[in-house]
Amino acid sequence: MRLRLAHCTAAEPRSWTGLTGPQMQHLVQQLWELKPDAGRGRSWALSFADRVLLVIASHEVV
């Protein structure tokens, strides 16, 4: 399973999260405006969008 949002096909985010591509992008934008990366500490291995996808996907499994 690929978790990189940038490398997904159009159908994959919807099957994982129930959100369409534009809805996912809108969510990522809104979250970024609330709490952007502050640049402190160790840098993340995943992009911000991929971290959002990871949290959404983990809540779908539970």
PQR file with spaces between the fields and no chain letter, atoms N, CA, C, O and H, PARSE charges and radii, in Angstrom:
ATOM       1  N    MET     1       0.832   -1.174    0.000 -0.4000 1.5000
ATOM       2  CA   MET     1       0.000    0.000    0.000 -0.0000 2.0000
ATOM       3  C    MET     1       0.879    1.240    0.000  0.5500 1.7000
ATOM       4  O    MET     1       1.783    1.374    0.824 -0.5500 1.4000
ATOM       5  N    ARG     2       0.605    2.141   -0.929 -0.4000 1.5000
ATOM       6  CA   ARG     2       1.329    3.408   -0.977 -0.0000 2.0000
ATOM       7  C    ARG     2       0.577    4.432   -0.139  0.5500 1.7000
ATOM       8  O    ARG     2      -0.645    4.542   -0.231 -0.5500 1.4000
ATOM       9  H    ARG     2      -0.130    2.032   -1.598  0.4000 1.0000
ATOM      10  N    LEU     3       1.300    5.168    0.667 -0.4000 1.5000
ATOM      11  CA   LEU     3       0.643    6.180    1.481 -0.0000 2.0000
ATOM      12  C    LEU     3       1.033    7.586    1.055  0.5500 1.7000
ATOM      13  O    LEU     3       0.642    8.552    1.710 -0.5500 1.4000
ATOM      14  H    LEU     3       2.293    5.078    0.741  0.4000 1.0000
ATOM      15  N    ARG     4       1.781    7.722   -0.007 -0.4000 1.5000
ATOM      16  CA   ARG     4       2.166    9.046   -0.468 -0.0000 2.0000
ATOM      17  C    ARG     4       1.036    9.643   -1.280  0.5500 1.7000
ATOM      18  O    ARG     4       0.701    9.139   -2.352 -0.5500 1.4000
ATOM      19  H    ARG     4       2.099    6.937   -0.538  0.4000 1.0000
ATOM      20  N    LEU     5       0.443   10.720   -0.773 -0.4000 1.5000
ATOM      21  CA   LEU     5      -0.706   11.346   -1.418 -0.0000 2.0000
ATOM      22  C    LEU     5      -0.359   11.838   -2.814  0.5500 1.7000
ATOM      23  O    LEU     5      -1.195   11.787   -3.717 -0.5500 1.4000
ATOM      24  H    LEU     5       0.715   11.129    0.098  0.4000 1.0000
ATOM      25  N    ALA     6       0.849   12.307   -2.995 -0.4000 1.5000
ATOM      26  CA   ALA     6       1.263   12.827   -4.297 -0.0000 2.0000
ATOM      27  C    ALA     6       1.355   11.722   -5.348  0.5500 1.7000
ATOM      28  O    ALA     6       1.276   12.006   -6.543 -0.5500 1.4000
ATOM      29  H    ALA     6       1.527   12.348   -2.262  0.4000 1.0000
ATOM      30  N    HIS     7       1.518   10.477   -4.928 -0.4000 1.5000
ATOM      31  CA   HIS     7       1.688    9.360   -5.862 -0.0000 2.0000
ATOM      32  C    HIS     7       0.423    8.525   -6.019  0.5500 1.7000
ATOM      33  O    HIS     7       0.453    7.488   -6.681 -0.5500 1.4000
ATOM      34  H    HIS     7       1.582   10.246   -3.957  0.4000 1.0000
ATOM      35  N    CYS     8      -0.680    8.954   -5.426 -0.4000 1.5000
ATOM      36  CA   CYS     8      -1.932    8.198   -5.468 -0.0000 2.0000
ATOM      37  C    CYS     8      -2.659    8.403   -6.789  0.5500 1.7000
ATOM      38  O    CYS     8      -2.528    9.440   -7.440 -0.5500 1.4000
ATOM      39  H    CYS     8      -0.704    9.796   -4.888  0.4000 1.0000
ATOM      40  N    THR     9      -3.422    7.397   -7.164 -0.4000 1.5000
ATOM      41  CA   THR     9      -4.365    7.587   -8.255 -0.0000 2.0000
ATOM      42  C    THR     9      -5.567    8.331   -7.691  0.5500 1.7000
ATOM      43  O    THR     9      -5.694    8.463   -6.473 -0.5500 1.4000
ATOM      44  H    THR     9      -3.528    6.555   -6.635  0.4000 1.0000
ATOM      45  N    ALA    10      -6.439    8.813   -8.543 -0.4000 1.5000
ATOM      46  CA   ALA    10      -7.581    9.609   -8.097 -0.0000 2.0000
ATOM      47  C    ALA    10      -8.535    8.805   -7.215  0.5500 1.7000
ATOM      48  O    ALA    10      -9.183    9.375   -6.337 -0.5500 1.4000
ATOM      49  H    ALA    10      -6.336    8.706   -9.532  0.4000 1.0000
ATOM      50  N    ALA    11      -8.632    7.503   -7.432 -0.4000 1.5000
ATOM      51  CA   ALA    11      -9.595    6.684   -6.683 -0.0000 2.0000
ATOM      52  C    ALA    11      -9.071    6.242   -5.320  0.5500 1.7000
ATOM      53  O    ALA    11      -9.868    5.943   -4.430 -0.5500 1.4000
ATOM      54  H    ALA    11      -8.106    7.040   -8.146  0.4000 1.0000
ATOM      55  N    GLU    12      -7.768    6.194   -5.135 -0.4000 1.5000
ATOM      56  CA   GLU    12      -7.222    5.668   -3.886 -0.0000 2.0000
ATOM      57  C    GLU    12      -7.580    6.492   -2.646  0.5500 1.7000
ATOM      58  O    GLU    12      -8.015    5.906   -1.655 -0.5500 1.4000
ATOM      59  H    GLU    12      -7.121    6.437   -5.858  0.4000 1.0000
ATOM      60  N    PRO    13      -7.423    7.816   -2.650 -0.5600 1.5000
ATOM      61  CA   PRO    13      -7.798    8.552   -1.430  0.2800 2.0000
ATOM      62  C    PRO    13      -9.272    8.372   -1.065  0.5500 1.7000
ATOM      63  O    PRO    13      -9.622    8.303    0.114 -0.5500 1.4000
ATOM      64  N    ARG    14     -10.125    8.298   -2.073 -0.4000 1.5000
ATOM      65  CA   ARG    14     -11.555    8.112   -1.790 -0.0000 2.0000
ATOM      66  C    ARG    14     -11.816    6.739   -1.175  0.5500 1.7000
ATOM      67  O    ARG    14     -12.636    6.614   -0.266 -0.5500 1.4000
ATOM      68  H    ARG    14      -9.842    8.354   -3.030  0.4000 1.0000
ATOM      69  N    SER    15     -11.129    5.715   -1.661 -0.4000 1.5000
ATOM      70  CA   SER    15     -11.335    4.381   -1.095 -0.0000 2.0000
ATOM      71  C    SER    15     -10.760    4.271    0.316  0.5500 1.7000
ATOM      72  O    SER    15     -11.275    3.503    1.129 -0.5500 1.4000
ATOM      73  H    SER    15     -10.463    5.817   -2.400  0.4000 1.0000
ATOM      74  N    TRP    16      -9.703    5.023    0.618 -0.4000 1.5000
ATOM      75  CA   TRP    16      -9.092    4.972    1.948 -0.0000 2.0000
ATOM      76  C    TRP    16      -9.837    5.830    2.951  0.5500 1.7000
ATOM      77  O    TRP    16      -9.967    5.448    4.114 -0.5500 1.4000
ATOM      78  H    TRP    16      -9.285    5.647   -0.042  0.4000 1.0000
ATOM      79  N    THR    17     -10.340    7.011    2.511 -0.4000 1.5000
ATOM      80  CA   THR    17     -10.849    8.004    3.450 -0.0000 2.0000
ATOM      81  C    THR    17     -12.315    8.373    3.238  0.5500 1.7000
ATOM      82  O    THR    17     -12.951    8.896    4.153 -0.5500 1.4000
ATOM      83  H    THR    17     -10.234    7.322    1.567  0.4000 1.0000
ATOM      84  N    GLY    18     -12.854    8.118    2.076 -0.4000 1.5000
ATOM      85  CA   GLY    18     -14.197    8.572    1.753 -0.0000 2.0000
ATOM      86  C    GLY    18     -14.217    9.992    1.214  0.5500 1.7000
ATOM      87  O    GLY    18     -15.284   10.510    0.883 -0.5500 1.4000
ATOM      88  H    GLY    18     -12.338    7.693    1.333  0.4000 1.0000
ATOM      89  N    LEU    19     -13.060   10.628    1.122 -0.4000 1.5000
ATOM      90  CA   LEU    19     -12.951   11.998    0.602 -0.0000 2.0000
ATOM      91  C    LEU    19     -12.437   11.972   -0.829  0.5500 1.7000
ATOM      92  O    LEU    19     -11.579   11.159   -1.173 -0.5500 1.4000
ATOM      93  H    LEU    19     -12.193   10.208    1.392  0.4000 1.0000
ATOM      94  N    THR    20     -12.965   12.866   -1.663 -0.4000 1.5000
ATOM      95  CA   THR    20     -12.442   12.995   -3.020 -0.0000 2.0000
ATOM      96  C    THR    20     -11.110   13.741   -2.954  0.5500 1.7000
ATOM      97  O    THR    20     -10.758   14.299   -1.916 -0.5500 1.4000
ATOM      98  H    THR    20     -13.662   13.526   -1.383  0.4000 1.0000
ATOM      99  N    GLY    21     -10.381   13.748   -4.053 -0.4000 1.5000
ATOM     100  CA   GLY    21      -9.106   14.455   -4.117 -0.0000 2.0000
ATOM     101  C    GLY    21      -9.224   15.925   -3.755  0.5500 1.7000
ATOM     102  O    GLY    21      -8.459   16.404   -2.917 -0.5500 1.4000
ATOM     103  H    GLY    21     -10.668   13.294   -4.896  0.4000 1.0000
ATOM     104  N    PRO    22     -10.167   16.668   -4.363 -0.5600 1.5000
ATOM     105  CA   PRO    22     -10.323   18.079   -4.001  0.2800 2.0000
ATOM     106  C    PRO    22     -10.723   18.284   -2.536  0.5500 1.7000
ATOM     107  O    PRO    22     -10.283   19.244   -1.903 -0.5500 1.4000
ATOM     108  N    GLN    23     -11.544   17.396   -2.002 -0.4000 1.5000
ATOM     109  CA   GLN    23     -11.925   17.503   -0.593 -0.0000 2.0000
ATOM     110  C    GLN    23     -10.712   17.291    0.314  0.5500 1.7000
ATOM     111  O    GLN    23     -10.546   17.976    1.323 -0.5500 1.4000
ATOM     112  H    GLN    23     -11.901   16.615   -2.516  0.4000 1.0000
ATOM     113  N    MET    24      -9.872   16.330   -0.067 -0.4000 1.5000
ATOM     114  CA   MET    24      -8.661   16.057    0.715 -0.0000 2.0000
ATOM     115  C    MET    24      -7.722   17.259    0.675  0.5500 1.7000
ATOM     116  O    MET    24      -7.163   17.651    1.699 -0.5500 1.4000
ATOM     117  H    MET    24     -10.007   15.774   -0.887  0.4000 1.0000
ATOM     118  N    GLN    25      -7.551   17.845   -0.513 -0.4000 1.5000
ATOM     119  CA   GLN    25      -6.686   19.023   -0.639 -0.0000 2.0000
ATOM     120  C    GLN    25      -7.227   20.187    0.189  0.5500 1.7000
ATOM     121  O    GLN    25      -6.456   20.911    0.819 -0.5500 1.4000
ATOM     122  H    GLN    25      -8.005   17.527   -1.345  0.4000 1.0000
ATOM     123  N    HIS    26      -8.537   20.367    0.192 -0.4000 1.5000
ATOM     124  CA   HIS    26      -9.161   21.432    0.969 -0.0000 2.0000
ATOM     125  C    HIS    26      -8.926   21.206    2.468  0.5500 1.7000
ATOM     126  O    HIS    26      -8.613   22.149    3.195 -0.5500 1.4000
ATOM     127  H    HIS    26      -9.163   19.779   -0.320  0.4000 1.0000
ATOM     128  N    LEU    27      -9.075   19.977    2.922 -0.4000 1.5000
ATOM     129  CA   LEU    27      -8.832   19.643    4.321 -0.0000 2.0000
ATOM     130  C    LEU    27      -7.391   19.930    4.714  0.5500 1.7000
ATOM     131  O    LEU    27      -7.133   20.527    5.759 -0.5500 1.4000
ATOM     132  H    LEU    27      -9.329   19.211    2.331  0.4000 1.0000
ATOM     133  N    VAL    28      -6.453   19.505    3.876 -0.4000 1.5000
ATOM     134  CA   VAL    28      -5.035   19.741    4.152 -0.0000 2.0000
ATOM     135  C    VAL    28      -4.763   21.240    4.229  0.5500 1.7000
ATOM     136  O    VAL    28      -4.031   21.693    5.109 -0.5500 1.4000
ATOM     137  H    VAL    28      -6.663   19.020    3.026  0.4000 1.0000
ATOM     138  N    GLN    29      -5.344   22.005    3.319 -0.4000 1.5000
ATOM     139  CA   GLN    29      -5.173   23.460    3.330 -0.0000 2.0000
ATOM     140  C    GLN    29      -5.707   24.074    4.609  0.5500 1.7000
ATOM     141  O    GLN    29      -5.047   24.917    5.217 -0.5500 1.4000
ATOM     142  H    GLN    29      -5.938   21.637    2.604  0.4000 1.0000
ATOM     143  N    GLN    30      -6.889   23.664    5.022 -0.4000 1.5000
ATOM     144  CA   GLN    30      -7.482   24.206    6.244 -0.0000 2.0000
ATOM     145  C    GLN    30      -6.650   23.860    7.471  0.5500 1.7000
ATOM     146  O    GLN    30      -6.444   24.708    8.340 -0.5500 1.4000
ATOM     147  H    GLN    30      -7.426   22.979    4.528  0.4000 1.0000
ATOM     148  N    LEU    31      -6.173   22.632    7.549 -0.4000 1.5000
ATOM     149  CA   LEU    31      -5.353   22.234    8.685 -0.0000 2.0000
ATOM     150  C    LEU    31      -4.020   22.973    8.699  0.5500 1.7000
ATOM     151  O    LEU    31      -3.530   23.345    9.765 -0.5500 1.4000
ATOM     152  H    LEU    31      -6.340   21.943    6.844  0.4000 1.0000
ATOM     153  N    TRP    32      -3.434   23.187    7.533 -0.4000 1.5000
ATOM     154  CA   TRP    32      -2.168   23.906    7.443 -0.0000 2.0000
ATOM     155  C    TRP    32      -2.333   25.343    7.957  0.5500 1.7000
ATOM     156  O    TRP    32      -1.449   25.868    8.633 -0.5500 1.4000
ATOM     157  H    TRP    32      -3.832   22.885    6.667  0.4000 1.0000
ATOM     158  N    GLU    33      -3.458   25.966    7.634 -0.4000 1.5000
ATOM     159  CA   GLU    33      -3.706   27.330    8.095 -0.0000 2.0000
ATOM     160  C    GLU    33      -3.858   27.390    9.610  0.5500 1.7000
ATOM     161  O    GLU    33      -3.500   28.391   10.231 -0.5500 1.4000
ATOM     162  H    GLU    33      -4.176   25.539    7.084  0.4000 1.0000
ATOM     163  N    LEU    34      -4.386   26.328   10.208 -0.4000 1.5000
ATOM     164  CA   LEU    34      -4.545   26.287   11.657 -0.0000 2.0000
ATOM     165  C    LEU    34      -3.223   26.052   12.380  0.5500 1.7000
ATOM     166  O    LEU    34      -2.947   26.695   13.393 -0.5500 1.4000
ATOM     167  H    LEU    34      -4.677   25.514    9.704  0.4000 1.0000
ATOM     168  N    LYS    35      -2.421   25.153   11.878 -0.4000 1.5000
ATOM     169  CA   LYS    35      -1.188   24.771   12.564 -0.0000 2.0000
ATOM     170  C    LYS    35      -0.098   24.388   11.564  0.5500 1.7000
ATOM     171  O    LYS    35       0.150   23.198   11.368 -0.5500 1.4000
ATOM     172  H    LYS    35      -2.646   24.630   11.056  0.4000 1.0000
ATOM     173  N    PRO    36       0.555   25.352   10.929 -0.5600 1.5000
ATOM     174  CA   PRO    36       1.629   25.007   10.004  0.2800 2.0000
ATOM     175  C    PRO    36       2.836   24.450   10.758  0.5500 1.7000
ATOM     176  O    PRO    36       2.956   24.635   11.969 -0.5500 1.4000
ATOM     177  N    ASP    37       3.715   23.781   10.050 -0.4000 1.5000
ATOM     178  CA   ASP    37       4.950   23.299   10.661 -0.0000 2.0000
ATOM     179  C    ASP    37       5.736   24.492   11.175  0.5500 1.7000
ATOM     180  O    ASP    37       5.973   25.456   10.446 -0.5500 1.4000
ATOM     181  H    ASP    37       3.619   23.631    9.066  0.4000 1.0000
ATOM     182  N    ALA    38       6.130   24.420   12.413 -0.4000 1.5000
ATOM     183  CA   ALA    38       6.838   25.543   13.027 -0.0000 2.0000
ATOM     184  C    ALA    38       8.330   25.522   12.713  0.5500 1.7000
ATOM     185  O    ALA    38       9.023   26.516   12.930 -0.5500 1.4000
ATOM     186  H    ALA    38       5.937   23.637   13.004  0.4000 1.0000
ATOM     187  N    GLY    39       8.826   24.408   12.209 -0.4000 1.5000
ATOM     188  CA   GLY    39      10.240   24.327   11.856 -0.0000 2.0000
ATOM     189  C    GLY    39      11.133   23.989   13.035  0.5500 1.7000
ATOM     190  O    GLY    39      12.355   24.097   12.934 -0.5500 1.4000
ATOM     191  H    GLY    39       8.263   23.600   12.032  0.4000 1.0000
ATOM     192  N    ARG    40      10.550   23.585   14.137 -0.4000 1.5000
ATOM     193  CA   ARG    40      11.360   23.228   15.300 -0.0000 2.0000
ATOM     194  C    ARG    40      11.506   21.717   15.364  0.5500 1.7000
ATOM     195  O    ARG    40      10.643   20.973   14.899 -0.5500 1.4000
ATOM     196  H    ARG    40       9.557   23.498   14.219  0.4000 1.0000
ATOM     197  N    GLY    41      12.593   21.287   15.937 -0.4000 1.5000
ATOM     198  CA   GLY    41      12.801   19.860   16.151 -0.0000 2.0000
ATOM     199  C    GLY    41      13.207   19.118   14.882  0.5500 1.7000
ATOM     200  O    GLY    41      13.561   19.717   13.866 -0.5500 1.4000
ATOM     201  H    GLY    41      13.294   21.891   16.315  0.4000 1.0000
ATOM     202  N    ARG    42      13.143   17.831   14.976 -0.4000 1.5000
ATOM     203  CA   ARG    42      13.539   16.969   13.865 -0.0000 2.0000
ATOM     204  C    ARG    42      12.518   17.068   12.738  0.5500 1.7000
ATOM     205  O    ARG    42      11.312   17.114   12.985 -0.5500 1.4000
ATOM     206  H    ARG    42      12.856   17.344   15.801  0.4000 1.0000
ATOM     207  N    SER    43      13.000   17.102   11.515 -0.4000 1.5000
ATOM     208  CA   SER    43      12.083   17.208   10.377 -0.0000 2.0000
ATOM     209  C    SER    43      11.347   15.883   10.160  0.5500 1.7000
ATOM     210  O    SER    43      11.857   14.808   10.477 -0.5500 1.4000
ATOM     211  H    SER    43      13.979   17.065   11.315  0.4000 1.0000
ATOM     212  N    TRP    44      10.149   15.992    9.617 -0.4000 1.5000
ATOM     213  CA   TRP    44       9.313   14.830    9.371 -0.0000 2.0000
ATOM     214  C    TRP    44       9.772   14.090    8.119  0.5500 1.7000
ATOM     215  O    TRP    44      10.264   14.704    7.172 -0.5500 1.4000
ATOM     216  H    TRP    44       9.735   16.866    9.360  0.4000 1.0000
ATOM     217  N    ALA    45       9.609   12.774    8.119 -0.4000 1.5000
ATOM     218  CA   ALA    45       9.900   11.980    6.933 -0.0000 2.0000
ATOM     219  C    ALA    45       8.753   12.073    5.938  0.5500 1.7000
ATOM     220  O    ALA    45       8.961   11.948    4.731 -0.5500 1.4000
ATOM     221  H    ALA    45       9.209   12.276    8.888  0.4000 1.0000
ATOM     222  N    LEU    46       7.541   12.292    6.442 -0.4000 1.5000
ATOM     223  CA   LEU    46       6.368   12.416    5.585 -0.0000 2.0000
ATOM     224  C    LEU    46       5.999   13.883    5.412  0.5500 1.7000
ATOM     225  O    LEU    46       6.233   14.704    6.299 -0.5500 1.4000
ATOM     226  H    LEU    46       7.372   12.394    7.422  0.4000 1.0000
ATOM     227  N    SER    47       5.426   14.199    4.268 -0.4000 1.5000
ATOM     228  CA   SER    47       4.937   15.559    4.047 -0.0000 2.0000
ATOM     229  C    SER    47       3.717   15.808    4.919  0.5500 1.7000
ATOM     230  O    SER    47       3.144   14.866    5.466 -0.5500 1.4000
ATOM     231  H    SER    47       5.236   13.533    3.547  0.4000 1.0000
ATOM     232  N    PHE    48       3.315   17.062    5.053 -0.4000 1.5000
ATOM     233  CA   PHE    48       2.147   17.404    5.867 -0.0000 2.0000
ATOM     234  C    PHE    48       0.899   16.701    5.335  0.5500 1.7000
ATOM     235  O    PHE    48       0.116   16.164    6.118 -0.5500 1.4000
ATOM     236  H    PHE    48       3.780   17.828    4.608  0.4000 1.0000
ATOM     237  N    ALA    49       0.705   16.698    4.022 -0.4000 1.5000
ATOM     238  CA   ALA    49      -0.462   16.040    3.424 -0.0000 2.0000
ATOM     239  C    ALA    49      -0.467   14.540    3.714  0.5500 1.7000
ATOM     240  O    ALA    49      -1.521   13.957    3.967 -0.5500 1.4000
ATOM     241  H    ALA    49       1.341   17.134    3.386  0.4000 1.0000
ATOM     242  N    ASP    50       0.702   13.923    3.677 -0.4000 1.5000
ATOM     243  CA   ASP    50       0.791   12.494    3.961 -0.0000 2.0000
ATOM     244  C    ASP    50       0.507   12.199    5.435  0.5500 1.7000
ATOM     245  O    ASP    50      -0.062   11.157    5.760 -0.5500 1.4000
ATOM     246  H    ASP    50       1.558   14.397    3.472  0.4000 1.0000
ATOM     247  N    ARG    51       0.897   13.103    6.320 -0.4000 1.5000
ATOM     248  CA   ARG    51       0.594   12.922    7.742 -0.0000 2.0000
ATOM     249  C    ARG    51      -0.910   13.032    7.991  0.5500 1.7000
ATOM     250  O    ARG    51      -1.460   12.282    8.797 -0.5500 1.4000
ATOM     251  H    ARG    51       1.359   13.950    6.056  0.4000 1.0000
ATOM     252  N    VAL    52      -1.577   13.963    7.303 -0.4000 1.5000
ATOM     253  CA   VAL    52      -3.031   14.082    7.423 -0.0000 2.0000
ATOM     254  C    VAL    52      -3.689   12.799    6.928  0.5500 1.7000
ATOM     255  O    VAL    52      -4.592   12.271    7.577 -0.5500 1.4000
ATOM     256  H    VAL    52      -1.129   14.572    6.649  0.4000 1.0000
ATOM     257  N    LEU    53      -3.238   12.301    5.786 -0.4000 1.5000
ATOM     258  CA   LEU    53      -3.775   11.044    5.243 -0.0000 2.0000
ATOM     259  C    LEU    53      -3.557    9.891    6.209  0.5500 1.7000
ATOM     260  O    LEU    53      -4.444    9.054    6.376 -0.5500 1.4000
ATOM     261  H    LEU    53      -2.505   12.730    5.259  0.4000 1.0000
ATOM     262  N    LEU    54      -2.412    9.832    6.836 -0.4000 1.5000
ATOM     263  CA   LEU    54      -2.096    8.778    7.796 -0.0000 2.0000
ATOM     264  C    LEU    54      -3.063    8.804    8.984  0.5500 1.7000
ATOM     265  O    LEU    54      -3.545    7.757    9.415 -0.5500 1.4000
ATOM     266  H    LEU    54      -1.691   10.512    6.699  0.4000 1.0000
ATOM     267  N    VAL    55      -3.343    9.994    9.510 -0.4000 1.5000
ATOM     268  CA   VAL    55      -4.258   10.109   10.645 -0.0000 2.0000
ATOM     269  C    VAL    55      -5.664    9.716   10.230  0.5500 1.7000
ATOM     270  O    VAL    55      -6.342    8.993   10.959 -0.5500 1.4000
ATOM     271  H    VAL    55      -2.951   10.844    9.160  0.4000 1.0000
ATOM     272  N    ILE    56      -6.110   10.176    9.076 -0.4000 1.5000
ATOM     273  CA   ILE    56      -7.463    9.821    8.605 -0.0000 2.0000
ATOM     274  C    ILE    56      -7.569    8.321    8.385  0.5500 1.7000
ATOM     275  O    ILE    56      -8.550    7.701    8.797 -0.5500 1.4000
ATOM     276  H    ILE    56      -5.559   10.764    8.484  0.4000 1.0000
ATOM     277  N    ALA    57      -6.576    7.735    7.745 -0.4000 1.5000
ATOM     278  CA   ALA    57      -6.611    6.299    7.469 -0.0000 2.0000
ATOM     279  C    ALA    57      -6.561    5.483    8.754  0.5500 1.7000
ATOM     280  O    ALA    57      -7.199    4.435    8.846 -0.5500 1.4000
ATOM     281  H    ALA    57      -5.779    8.238    7.411  0.4000 1.0000
ATOM     282  N    SER    58      -5.811    5.952    9.744 -0.4000 1.5000
ATOM     283  CA   SER    58      -5.729    5.205   11.001 -0.0000 2.0000
ATOM     284  C    SER    58      -7.056    5.250   11.754  0.5500 1.7000
ATOM     285  O    SER    58      -7.399    4.286   12.439 -0.5500 1.4000
ATOM     286  H    SER    58      -5.292    6.804    9.670  0.4000 1.0000
ATOM     287  N    HIS    59      -7.798    6.328   11.648 -0.4000 1.5000
ATOM     288  CA   HIS    59      -9.099    6.407   12.301 -0.0000 2.0000
ATOM     289  C    HIS    59     -10.144    5.563   11.577  0.5500 1.7000
ATOM     290  O    HIS    59     -11.109    5.111   12.193 -0.5500 1.4000
ATOM     291  H    HIS    59      -7.519    7.111   11.092  0.4000 1.0000
ATOM     292  N    GLU    60      -9.960    5.350   10.291 -0.4000 1.5000
ATOM     293  CA   GLU    60     -10.879    4.509    9.527 -0.0000 2.0000
ATOM     294  C    GLU    60     -10.721    3.046    9.938  0.5500 1.7000
ATOM     295  O    GLU    60     -11.697    2.297    9.926 -0.5500 1.4000
ATOM     296  H    GLU    60      -9.175    5.718    9.791  0.4000 1.0000
ATOM     297  N    VAL    61      -9.516    2.631   10.297 -0.4000 1.5000
ATOM     298  CA   VAL    61      -9.238    1.241   10.646 -0.0000 2.0000
ATOM     299  C    VAL    61      -9.772    0.911   12.017  0.5500 1.7000
ATOM     300  O    VAL    61     -10.281   -0.189   12.233 -0.5500 1.4000
ATOM     301  H    VAL    61      -8.723    3.239   10.306  0.4000 1.0000
ATOM     302  N    VAL    62      -9.669    1.840   12.951 -0.4000 1.5000
ATOM     303  CA   VAL    62     -10.051    1.596   14.338 -0.0000 2.0000
ATOM     304  C    VAL    62     -11.498    1.495   14.500  0.5500 1.7000
ATOM     305  O    VAL    62     -11.981    1.290   15.613 -0.5500 1.4000
ATOM     306  H    VAL    62      -9.256    2.734   12.776  0.4000 1.0000
